[in-house]
Amino acid sequence: MRVLGVVGSPRKGGNTEILVDEVLRAARDVGADVEKIILNELEIKPCQAECSDYCKRKGYCKIDDNMLPLYDKLFESDALVLGTPVYWYGPSAQMKAFIDRWYAFSHPKHIHRMKGKKVVLIAPLEETDTSAAKPLVDMIRNSLDYLEARFHSRLLVSAGEKGSVRGNTKAMNRAYRIGSALK
Ligand SMILES: Cc1cc2nc3c(=O)[nH]c(=O)nc-3n(C[C@H](O)[C@H](O)[C@H](O)COP(=O)(O)O)c2cc1C
């Protein structure tokens, strides 16, 4: 089983990355091949759309940047761990740009390639009421429904200071359990 972890926070070693790492550690412990990508270290430009749906016709985006090799990584993964901090009730800009570029999945040769993949959403946020992440959860759920991927689980954790989630044993244990259950 291949698990691809995607970190959408610009804070290296922040709460998002800590939680994604814990999910991946558990997945590795149950025998998965895991890989982690950090979106902020890659050049992934926002969708430009002014291309007459080039990606829908060709199967890949016209923008020649670091997104192109990620298409195959996504297709080859059995599970995705999408980690993003909650920014203004939605995903980070890095995560949004990454997901917008999934528009290429609308090509007939790709439309079924996300079908059945397990997807985990990891989202730390500062507010203590984690229902503040609802718009983000809805966006992810609707996008996965469209692609017929499976929303395996979500972990919404109240954590503000960089790295503070490490002290939240309950959240760390839950991240580990989510990773183990990906098998
Ligand atoms: C630009 C920005 C917007 C944010 N918006 C929200 C928000 O809408 N709701 C919230 O609870 N926390 C918000 N936060 C706080 C982060 O979600 C929180 O600190 C999170 O733990 C950061 O994760 P990280 O350590 O992986 O970067 C925001 C932080 C930033 C920098």
The ligand as a MOL file (V3000), in Angstrom:
LIG
                    3D

  0  0  0     0  0            999 V3000
M  V30 BEGIN CTAB
M  V30 COUNTS 31 33 0 0 0
M  V30 BEGIN ATOM
M  V30 1 C -3.2900 33.3500 7.6990 0
M  V30 2 C -3.8220 32.5580 8.8650 0
M  V30 3 C -5.1820 32.3470 8.9430 0
M  V30 4 C -5.7040 31.5900 9.9970 0
M  V30 5 N -7.0560 31.4030 10.0610 0
M  V30 6 C -7.5700 30.6740 11.0760 0
M  V30 7 C -8.9750 30.4620 11.1810 0
M  V30 8 O -9.7700 30.8830 10.3420 0
M  V30 9 N -9.4570 29.7540 12.2430 0
M  V30 10 C -8.6090 29.2340 13.1980 0
M  V30 11 O -9.0900 28.5980 14.1400 0
M  V30 12 N -7.2610 29.3850 13.1060 0
M  V30 13 C -6.7250 30.0960 12.0790 0
M  V30 14 N -5.3660 30.2540 11.9830 0
M  V30 15 C -4.4730 29.5550 12.9510 0
M  V30 16 C -3.8650 28.2650 12.3890 0
M  V30 17 O -4.8380 27.4440 11.7750 0
M  V30 18 C -3.2140 27.4710 13.5210 0
M  V30 19 O -2.2180 28.2430 14.1650 0
M  V30 20 C -2.5950 26.1570 13.0480 0
M  V30 21 O -2.1930 25.3840 14.1830 0
M  V30 22 C -1.3670 26.3880 12.1810 0
M  V30 23 O -0.8480 25.1470 11.7620 0
M  V30 24 P 0.7180 24.9770 11.4140 0
M  V30 25 O 1.4600 25.0300 12.7250 0
M  V30 26 O 0.8330 23.6800 10.7470 0
M  V30 27 O 1.0890 26.1150 10.5190 0
M  V30 28 C -4.8270 31.0260 10.9610 0
M  V30 29 C -3.4420 31.2580 10.8680 0
M  V30 30 C -2.9490 32.0210 9.8350 0
M  V30 31 C -1.4440 32.2510 9.7480 0
M  V30 END ATOM
M  V30 BEGIN BOND
M  V30 1 1 1 2
M  V30 2 1 2 3
M  V30 3 2 2 30
M  V30 4 2 3 4
M  V30 5 1 4 5
M  V30 6 1 4 28
M  V30 7 2 5 6
M  V30 8 1 6 7
M  V30 9 1 6 13
M  V30 10 2 7 8
M  V30 11 1 7 9
M  V30 12 1 9 10
M  V30 13 2 10 11
M  V30 14 1 10 12
M  V30 15 2 12 13
M  V30 16 1 13 14
M  V30 17 1 14 15
M  V30 18 1 14 28
M  V30 19 1 15 16
M  V30 20 1 16 17
M  V30 21 1 16 18
M  V30 22 1 18 19
M  V30 23 1 18 20
M  V30 24 1 20 21
M  V30 25 1 20 22
M  V30 26 1 22 23
M  V30 27 1 23 24
M  V30 28 2 24 25
M  V30 29 1 24 26
M  V30 30 1 24 27
M  V30 31 2 28 29
M  V30 32 1 29 30
M  V30 33 1 30 31
M  V30 END BOND
M  V30 END CTAB
M  END
